[in-house]
Amino acid sequence: MNNYLFRPVNIIKIGMLTFVCFLFQPASIISNNMGRFSSPGSLNATTEFTQANAVIGGCNMFPADNIWNTPINSLPLDSHSSDWIDTIGRATGFHMDFGSGTWDGGPIGIPYNVVVGTVPKVNFTFYYPDESDPGPYPMPASPQIEYGSDHHMLVVDSSTCTLYELYDVSTSGGKWYGGSGAIWNLNSNALRPDTWTSADAAGLPILPGLVRYDEVASGVINHALRFTASETNGYIWPARHLTSDDPSSPEIPPMGARFRLKASFDISGYPAQLQVILRAMQVYGIILADNGSDWYVSGVPDERWDNDMLHQMDTLTGDDFEAVDTSGLMADPNSGQAFQVWHWKTFLPLVNIP
């Protein structure tokens, strides 16, 4: 005798209400073909489609049901989508803000460090101390620090699966200084205290949103990507911090806004490595996390990147994207945990990388 389950087939928002539409169907069909809908923390329900978390230093980049790791390809459009895209730039091209070699004298992108618990820790003096975690912070012997103006330093302690992120790092006279610092438990969905910054203006972690070469080479990226825009206004979940607030300008996108590459965008003409990035943009989307150049997508510097290939992504424009309403995923406004809505089109096929 067959067991029957309710399978979600769509999400509909009417005013402040969110409705999930279900189809009553045999459990065998659901688990074998269609994925599932689940509440936070129940991601291990039987399904033949398993989405592996991004892993760095043996640590998952936050739980599987974290908002960074949650597909958004089946979500409804945000009512501000058109205005937000017009503000950032409908005809403005995208740029992959990472690559190989150097630009303007330094590596291109935001690097990260992986350490073990025995690495010495140091104290920082912050110029935003009230919104910073006091530390101390691990300091490798030769730390990799972002060469660009923000001077981010990201460190994963693989012994405890703790992520340390710092903004505007510098040293003088044997002492360390920074703009702000945030410490993240990678096994937790906890957000920053409300209104607090992090090492990023949106109060979000940076590392889980970076494009890494190893992920692209594996054929799949299973998380949202970080991007910047020159103008932002307020913040929405999961962001915690703003840099400007003008209630009379709802056409300016808030920190935390999520966009996706339109499903109708044909990625087949791009090289296999770029298809991995484009597919992630369609399924997991991009999150507005900082002020900076419009439609700049962040990644890790790596000598294996082909910069000429990455420049093929410059053909993308704002018009190829749409903003989505993620409010229906929010389980708790003070948590990054997200309700999981799975659709059969969610599951990313591995792209064969020659």
N, C-alpha and C positions, 0 to 999 in steps of 0.2 A: 504494500500500500504506500502510495507516494505522500510525503510530507509537503505541505503547502506553506509558502511564506509570502509576505507582501514585498514586492519589489518596487523601489521608487523609479519613476520615469520622468519626472519634471519637477521644477520648483516654480511656484507662482507667487508673486508679491502683489498684494492689494493694500495700498496705504501702508499702515504699520504692521500688517499681518503677513506672515510667510506661510504658504501652504506647500506641503510636499505631496505630490500625487503618486499613489501607489497602484500597482497592478498585482492582483492575486494570482500567483503562478507557482508551479511545482518547485520545490527547493532545489532539486537536481538541476533544473534549467538555470535558476538564478546563480548557483554556485559555480556551474560549469561555464556559463556564457556571459553573464551580465554584471558581475561585480556586486556591490551592495551599498546600502545606506547603514551607517552605524552611529551610535552616540560616541562621544569622546571616550577613549580608553578601550574601545572594543574592536580594535582594528584587526584582531586575529581570527575573525570569523572565517569559516572555510570559504576559500575561493581559489581558483587555479591561477589567478592573476596576483602576483606578489610584487609590490613596489618596494624595492630596497631603499632604505634611507641613505643619504650621503654620509660617508664615514671618513673622518680625518683622525689620524693617530689612534685608530681603533675605537674612536668615539663617534656615536651617532650625532648628527647635527640636529639636536633636539628630538623629542619623541615623534613617532610616525604620525600622530594626529595633531602636530603643531601646525599653525597656519602657514608657515613657510613650506611645509611638506604636503599641503593639501591642494588637490586639483581644483581649478575654478572654471573649467571649460564648459560646465553645464549651468553656471550661475546666470541669473538675469542681468541685463545691463543696468548700470547706475543711471538714474535720471539725469545726472549732470555730465554724462559721458561726452556728448558733443561739445559742450562748453569747455570742459577740461582739456580736451584734445586741441581745441582751437587756441586755448591759452598757451599750452606748451608749444604748439606749432603743428598744425595739420600737414603742412608741406615741408616741415623741417625733417631732415634726414637723421637716422640713428647713427650712433658711433659706438663701436666696441672699445671701451676705454682700458684696453689691456693688450698685451702682445709680447713679442720677443725683442731682444736688443734693447736699445735705449732711445729715449726722446728727451731732448733738452737736458741731456747729461745724466739721466737716471733710468732705471727699469720702468716699464710701462705697466701699471696696474697696482693692486694692493696685495703685498705678500703676506704670508703668515708663518708662524713659528710653531713647531711641536717640541715640547719638552717633557721631561719626567719630573717627578716630585722632588728630586734632590737638587734641582737647579736653584741657585740662590734667588731670593726675592728681595726687592728693593721698595722703598717708600717713594711716593711721588708727591710733589707739591702741585696742586691743581688751581687753575684760575676760575673753575666752576666747582669749588669743593662741596657746596651744598647739594649738588645733584650727582656727586661722584661716589663710588665705593672706595673707601680709604685704602684698601689693599692690605698688605703689600702685594706687589705684582712680580711674577717670575721674570728674570732677566737673563736670557742666554748670553754666552760669551760674546757672540757676534750677532746681535739681534737684527732681523730683517725689518726695516721700517719703510713705509711708503715714501717714495722719493718726492711725490707731488706736494702741493702746498698744505694738505691736511695732515701729513706725517702720522698716519695711523700705524699703530703697532698691534698686531693680533697674535695671541699666544694660546695654544691648546695644551693644557697639562694632561697628558695621556694617562697619568696615574689615577687621576680623580675625575676625568672627563669634565674639567672646568675650562671655560673659555674666558680669557682676559682680553679686553679691548680698550685701547687708549687712543686719544685724539691729541694731535699736535705735540708729539713727543720730542723732547730735547734734553740734553745733558750739559751741565756746566759745573766745573769745580768738583767733580765727583758726585754731584747730586742730580736727580732726575726731576723733570718738570713736564707738565702736560695740561691741556685744556680741560679734559674730563676723562673719567675712567669708569668702566662697567665690568662687573664680574657675573658670569652666567653659568648656572648649573645645566649642563647639556642634557641631563636626564629629567629636567623639569620644564614645564610650560609657563613658569612664572614670568610675568612682564616686569618692567621697571615700575617703580611707584608712579602714579599718575602725575603728569606734568614734568617728569624728570627726563633729561636728556640721557644719552649714553655716549659712546664714541661717535655716534651718528646723530644728526640733528633731529631725526624722527624718534629717537629713544629706542631704536631697534638694534639687534645685533647685526654686524656686518658680514661675518664669515659665511653664514648659511646662505647668503644671497649672491656669492661670487661665482662666476663661471671659472671652472678649473679644467685644465687640459686633460687630466686623467679621466674625468667624467665624460668629456667629449669623446675621448679615445675608446671608452667602454661602450659607447653607443647610446647612452641615455643620461639625461639630467632629470632628477626627481624632486625638484624644488623650484620655488620662485626665484627670480633674479632681481638684484638691486639696481635701481637707476636713479638719476638725478634730474631736476628741473630747476630753472632759474627762479621761478616764482612759486611759492606755496602759501596756503592760507588755512590756518588751523590744523587740526589732526583728527583722524578717525582710527578706530580699532584696526589693527593692533598697535598703531603708533601711540606714543605717550607724550610727545613734546612738539611744540610749534616754534617757528621762527618769526611768524607774523600772524595777525588775527584781524580780519576785516569782515565783519558779518554782512556788509553791504556788497561784498564781491564773491558770491558763491561760484562764479565762473572760474575762479582760481582754484586749482586742485589742492586738497589737503595732504599733509604728510600721512603716509599709510595707504593712500589710494592705490588700488590694484587695477592693472590693465592687462589685456591679453591680445595676442595677435589673432586677427579674425580667422575663423575656421576656413573661410573661403580662400584665404591666401595660399597660393600654390607654392609649396616649398620644393617641389621635385626638381627644379632647374638649378638648385644650389648644390655645392659640394657636400658630400656625406657629413663631414664634420659640422658644417653650418646647419645642416638639417637637424642635427641633434639640438642645437641651440634654438632654432626656430620652432621645433616641436615642443620644447619646454616652454617657450613663450606662448604657444597656443593652449597648452594644458595647465601649466602652473602660473603663467603670467609673469609680470614684473611689478615690483613694489616701489613706490616713490619714497625714498628714504633719506634724501639729503638735498640741499640746494647746490646747484652746480650747472654745468652746461646741459641744455635740453636734450633729452633722450639719449644720454650717455649711460651705457650699461657697463657695470663693473665686473672685473675679473682679476685673476691672479697672473702675474708675469711668469712666463715660461719660455725657455729658448726653443721649445718645439712648436710654438705658434707660428703659423704662416701669416705674416702681416698683410700680404697682398690678398690672401683669401679672406681674412677678417674684414678687409675693406669692402668686400662684396656685400656685406651687411649694411653698408651706407645707403643702399637702394631702398631700404625700409624707410617709411615716413610715418608720421603720426596718424595719417589717414588709414593706415593698415591696421590700426589698433582700436580697441574699444574699452571703456572702463566698466568694471563689473561691481555689483553690489554684494559685498561680502558679509553684510550684517546678519544674514540668516545662518552663517556658520558660527557665530559667536556663542560659545557656551557660557562664558563668564567674561564680563568686561575687563577683569583684572587678570585674565589668563590668555595665553596664546593658544590654548587648546581649541580645536575647531571640530564642529560636527562634520562628519565625512559623508559626502554625497558622491557616490560612484556611478558612473555611466559607462557602458561598454566602450565608448570612444575615449574614455579617460586613459586607459592603460597604454603606456607608451611602447611601441614596437622598438626593439633594438635596431639601430641603424648600423649596417655593416661598414666599419671603417677600414679601408684598405691598409 
